[in-house]
Amino acid sequence: MPDPLNLIMIAEKSCLSLNRYVVIVAYVEAFILLSTFPGWYEERDENGSDVEVKPFPSRPVSQCVLLALMLGFSLGVISILWQHINSSSMAETLNYGAVSGHIGVGSMALGWAAAAIIGIVGSAMQVVISSISLIRRLTDEE
């Protein structure tokens, strides 16, 4: 079926697909960097018993993870906001009432939920970085 009002092309151009690709790359980078964090291992203490130890992740890697998460979060919110605005007003504005469009509630909910979850993960990463720096500062003073 032909598209006389060219709505498909307009929707394709206005949804900022480049933004979404950058967001995906940032999240994958953050995920890969998170996988480099050290895990638990056993060590013997002075009494000869086994103690489980988990070293802190390196500060530069933690900051790169935070940077990737915040970049992805920022661009993700911009992208979902544009999608929300475009889906509600673009079709009505450009077609002079010839076509009626409806917002897909499921896609909007998934987009905003994804942005919120990444915002929470970024905030948690900031808490981890701040906690580690506070612990290092407190243990160095003794």
Residue frames as qw, qx, qy, qz and C-alpha x, y, z in Angstrom:
[[0.000, 0.890, 0.455, 0.000, 0.00, 0.00, 0.00],
 [0.415, 0.492, -0.038, 0.764, 1.51, 3.36, -0.97],
 [0.375, -0.587, -0.417, 0.584, 2.11, 6.07, 1.60],
 [0.288, 0.750, 0.320, 0.502, 0.79, 9.29, 0.01],
 [0.274, -0.948, 0.001, -0.160, 1.49, 11.47, 3.05],
 [0.562, 0.512, -0.506, 0.408, 5.00, 10.03, 3.42],
 [0.610, -0.691, 0.155, -0.356, 4.40, 9.30, 7.12],
 [0.967, -0.156, -0.009, 0.203, 6.65, 6.27, 7.22],
 [0.612, 0.436, -0.131, 0.647, 9.63, 8.27, 5.98],
 [0.168, -0.747, 0.149, -0.626, 8.90, 11.07, 8.46],
 [0.822, -0.533, 0.092, -0.179, 8.67, 8.64, 11.37],
 [0.917, 0.088, -0.064, 0.385, 11.90, 6.98, 10.26],
 [0.419, 0.549, -0.144, 0.709, 13.77, 10.28, 10.15],
 [0.275, -0.705, 0.109, -0.644, 12.36, 11.72, 13.37],
 [0.871, -0.458, -0.138, -0.111, 12.96, 8.89, 15.84],
 [0.096, -0.828, 0.536, -0.136, 16.70, 9.54, 16.27],
 [0.994, 0.002, -0.106, -0.001, 17.86, 6.02, 15.52],
 [0.526, 0.529, -0.448, 0.492, 21.51, 7.13, 15.77],
 [0.355, -0.578, 0.411, -0.609, 20.84, 8.03, 19.40],
 [0.925, -0.210, 0.128, -0.289, 19.58, 4.54, 20.08],
 [0.876, 0.307, -0.281, 0.245, 22.70, 2.95, 18.57],
 [0.197, 0.587, -0.484, 0.618, 24.96, 5.09, 20.75],
 [0.637, -0.452, 0.310, -0.543, 22.88, 4.12, 23.80],
 [0.995, -0.006, -0.049, -0.082, 23.22, 0.42, 22.98],
 [0.673, 0.451, -0.386, 0.441, 26.99, 0.74, 22.49],
 [0.116, -0.601, 0.448, -0.651, 27.33, 2.61, 25.81],
 [0.813, -0.337, 0.226, -0.417, 25.34, -0.06, 27.68],
 [0.964, 0.166, -0.174, 0.115, 27.35, -2.90, 26.13],
 [0.415, 0.563, -0.444, 0.560, 30.58, -1.11, 27.03],
 [0.413, -0.543, 0.405, -0.609, 29.39, -0.67, 30.62],
 [0.956, -0.144, 0.065, -0.247, 28.38, -4.33, 30.80],
 [0.838, 0.335, -0.303, 0.305, 31.77, -5.49, 29.50],
 [0.153, 0.585, -0.469, 0.644, 33.60, -3.22, 31.95],
 [0.669, -0.450, 0.277, -0.524, 31.43, -4.48, 34.82],
 [0.992, 0.013, -0.123, -0.038, 32.46, -8.03, 33.96],
 [0.586, 0.471, -0.447, 0.485, 36.11, -7.10, 34.66],
 [0.425, -0.688, 0.304, -0.503, 35.38, -6.35, 38.31],
 [0.214, 0.322, -0.896, 0.216, 37.26, -8.78, 40.59],
 [0.761, -0.334, -0.414, -0.373, 35.44, -11.65, 42.23],
 [0.697, -0.616, 0.287, -0.229, 35.69, -13.45, 45.54],
 [0.700, 0.341, -0.603, 0.172, 38.72, -15.57, 46.38],
 [0.808, -0.572, -0.139, 0.023, 39.96, -17.37, 49.49],
 [0.313, 0.672, -0.471, 0.478, 42.97, -16.29, 51.48],
 [0.724, -0.335, -0.527, 0.293, 44.56, -17.61, 54.67],
 [0.216, -0.904, 0.090, -0.358, 44.72, -15.27, 57.64],
 [0.078, 0.633, -0.674, 0.374, 47.32, -15.29, 60.45],
 [0.655, -0.252, 0.578, -0.416, 45.40, -18.03, 62.34],
 [0.134, -0.180, 0.929, 0.296, 45.52, -20.37, 59.35],
 [0.434, 0.486, 0.716, -0.252, 41.81, -20.29, 58.60],
 [0.278, 0.319, 0.589, 0.688, 40.35, -19.54, 55.17],
 [0.103, 0.617, 0.319, -0.712, 38.82, -16.11, 54.71],
 [0.464, 0.607, 0.542, 0.350, 36.85, -15.02, 51.66],
 [0.206, -0.540, 0.051, 0.814, 38.17, -11.75, 50.26],
 [0.475, 0.706, 0.459, 0.257, 36.82, -9.53, 47.52],
 [0.391, -0.216, 0.067, 0.892, 39.14, -6.76, 46.33],
 [0.253, 0.739, 0.238, -0.577, 37.77, -3.41, 45.26],
 [0.668, 0.578, 0.344, 0.317, 37.46, -2.72, 41.53],
 [0.467, -0.049, 0.075, 0.880, 39.90, -0.23, 40.10],
 [0.073, 0.656, 0.301, -0.688, 38.80, 3.38, 40.23],
 [0.128, 0.366, -0.461, -0.798, 39.40, 4.16, 36.51],
 [0.123, -0.178, -0.912, -0.348, 37.31, 1.18, 35.41],
 [0.034, -0.579, -0.726, 0.370, 34.54, 2.16, 37.84],
 [0.086, 0.608, 0.049, -0.788, 34.55, 5.71, 36.52],
 [0.127, 0.171, -0.698, -0.684, 34.46, 4.48, 32.91],
 [0.080, -0.392, -0.915, -0.056, 31.44, 2.32, 33.77],
 [0.004, 0.662, 0.478, -0.577, 29.75, 5.33, 35.39],
 [0.078, 0.466, -0.296, -0.830, 30.54, 7.51, 32.38],
 [0.123, -0.044, -0.849, -0.511, 29.14, 4.94, 29.94],
 [0.072, -0.518, -0.837, 0.160, 25.99, 4.49, 32.04],
 [0.026, 0.666, 0.284, -0.689, 25.37, 8.21, 32.37],
 [0.097, 0.310, -0.521, -0.789, 25.99, 8.78, 28.64],
 [0.137, -0.215, -0.912, -0.321, 23.59, 5.98, 27.81],
 [0.054, -0.592, -0.697, 0.402, 21.05, 7.26, 30.33],
 [0.057, 0.556, 0.012, -0.829, 21.18, 10.82, 28.99],
 [0.205, 0.212, -0.634, -0.715, 20.84, 9.82, 25.36],
 [0.111, -0.289, -0.948, -0.071, 18.25, 7.18, 26.25],
 [0.048, 0.614, 0.550, -0.564, 16.04, 9.73, 28.01],
 [0.164, 0.483, -0.245, -0.825, 16.39, 12.12, 25.07],
 [0.159, 0.054, -0.851, -0.498, 15.52, 9.33, 22.64],
 [0.084, -0.440, -0.889, 0.092, 12.47, 8.09, 24.55],
 [0.073, 0.600, 0.319, -0.730, 11.29, 11.67, 25.10],
 [0.201, 0.356, -0.463, -0.786, 11.49, 12.37, 21.37],
 [0.156, -0.146, -0.934, -0.287, 9.69, 9.12, 20.65],
 [0.013, -0.530, -0.737, 0.419, 6.98, 10.06, 23.13],
 [0.150, 0.584, 0.049, -0.796, 6.54, 13.53, 21.63],
 [0.176, 0.256, -0.671, -0.673, 6.68, 12.29, 18.03],
 [0.085, -0.238, -0.958, -0.137, 4.21, 9.48, 18.52],
 [0.034, 0.610, 0.662, -0.435, 1.64, 11.77, 20.08],
 [0.160, 0.780, 0.137, -0.590, 1.86, 14.89, 17.97],
 [0.150, -0.374, 0.616, 0.677, 3.80, 14.31, 14.75],
 [0.161, 0.293, 0.873, 0.354, 1.17, 12.32, 12.86],
 [0.069, 0.784, 0.576, -0.220, -1.63, 14.71, 13.82],
 [0.081, -0.761, 0.092, 0.638, 0.38, 17.80, 12.86],
 [0.127, -0.380, 0.649, 0.647, 1.75, 16.65, 9.52],
 [0.128, 0.228, 0.898, 0.353, -1.27, 14.96, 8.01],
 [0.266, -0.079, -0.092, -0.956, -3.91, 17.69, 8.51],
 [0.611, 0.004, 0.468, -0.638, -6.32, 15.29, 10.21],
 [0.712, 0.299, -0.464, -0.434, -6.25, 12.69, 7.43],
 [0.691, 0.057, -0.705, 0.149, -4.64, 10.01, 9.63],
 [0.582, -0.711, 0.143, -0.368, -5.21, 9.30, 13.30],
 [0.542, 0.341, -0.696, 0.324, -2.32, 7.98, 15.36],
 [0.749, -0.618, -0.068, -0.228, -2.31, 6.36, 18.77],
 [0.043, -0.696, 0.673, -0.249, 0.49, 6.06, 21.25],
 [0.797, -0.009, -0.604, 0.002, 1.62, 2.51, 21.90],
 [0.561, -0.741, 0.181, -0.322, 1.34, 2.33, 25.67],
 [0.960, -0.197, 0.081, 0.181, 3.51, -0.79, 25.86],
 [0.695, 0.403, -0.046, 0.593, 6.40, 0.73, 23.93],
 [0.062, -0.791, 0.149, -0.589, 6.28, 3.94, 25.94],
 [0.761, -0.603, 0.145, -0.189, 6.24, 2.00, 29.22],
 [0.936, -0.007, 0.045, 0.348, 9.17, -0.19, 28.13],
 [0.478, 0.608, -0.079, 0.629, 11.18, 2.83, 27.00],
 [0.264, -0.774, 0.198, -0.540, 10.65, 4.81, 30.19],
 [0.891, -0.439, 0.105, -0.051, 11.21, 1.73, 32.36],
 [0.857, 0.207, -0.044, 0.470, 14.52, 1.03, 30.60],
 [0.221, 0.692, -0.161, 0.668, 15.64, 4.63, 31.11],
 [0.564, -0.702, 0.154, -0.407, 14.63, 4.52, 34.79],
 [0.962, -0.236, 0.036, 0.134, 16.46, 1.23, 35.40],
 [0.701, 0.359, -0.100, 0.609, 19.66, 2.51, 33.81],
 [0.093, -0.764, 0.150, -0.621, 19.35, 5.69, 35.89],
 [0.786, -0.571, 0.124, -0.201, 19.10, 3.55, 39.02],
 [0.933, 0.024, -0.004, 0.360, 22.11, 1.46, 37.95],
 [0.424, 0.604, -0.124, 0.663, 24.12, 4.64, 37.29],
 [0.387, -0.753, 0.170, -0.504, 23.16, 6.03, 40.70],
 [0.927, -0.366, 0.080, 0.012, 24.15, 2.75, 42.34],
 [0.801, 0.284, -0.078, 0.521, 27.52, 2.85, 40.55],
 [0.080, 0.732, -0.181, 0.653, 28.06, 6.38, 41.88],
 [0.697, -0.631, 0.155, -0.305, 27.29, 5.12, 45.41],
 [0.965, -0.062, -0.001, 0.256, 29.80, 2.26, 44.93],
 [0.556, 0.512, -0.140, 0.639, 32.52, 4.68, 43.80],
 [0.220, -0.742, 0.186, -0.605, 31.81, 7.06, 46.69],
 [0.862, -0.477, 0.076, -0.153, 31.72, 4.21, 49.22],
 [0.905, 0.100, -0.073, 0.407, 35.02, 2.76, 48.04],
 [0.337, 0.603, -0.185, 0.699, 36.73, 6.15, 48.15],
 [0.484, -0.702, 0.155, -0.499, 35.35, 6.76, 51.67],
 [0.953, -0.297, 0.030, 0.047, 36.53, 3.34, 52.87],
 [0.761, 0.311, -0.121, 0.556, 39.98, 3.90, 51.38],
 [0.036, 0.713, -0.179, 0.677, 40.18, 7.33, 52.98],
 [0.687, -0.618, 0.130, -0.359, 39.15, 5.97, 56.39],
 [0.967, -0.160, 0.025, 0.195, 41.57, 3.04, 56.29],
 [0.610, 0.489, -0.147, 0.605, 44.51, 5.18, 55.12],
 [0.186, -0.787, 0.173, -0.561, 44.11, 7.57, 58.09],
 [0.843, -0.521, 0.065, -0.118, 44.63, 4.80, 60.68]]
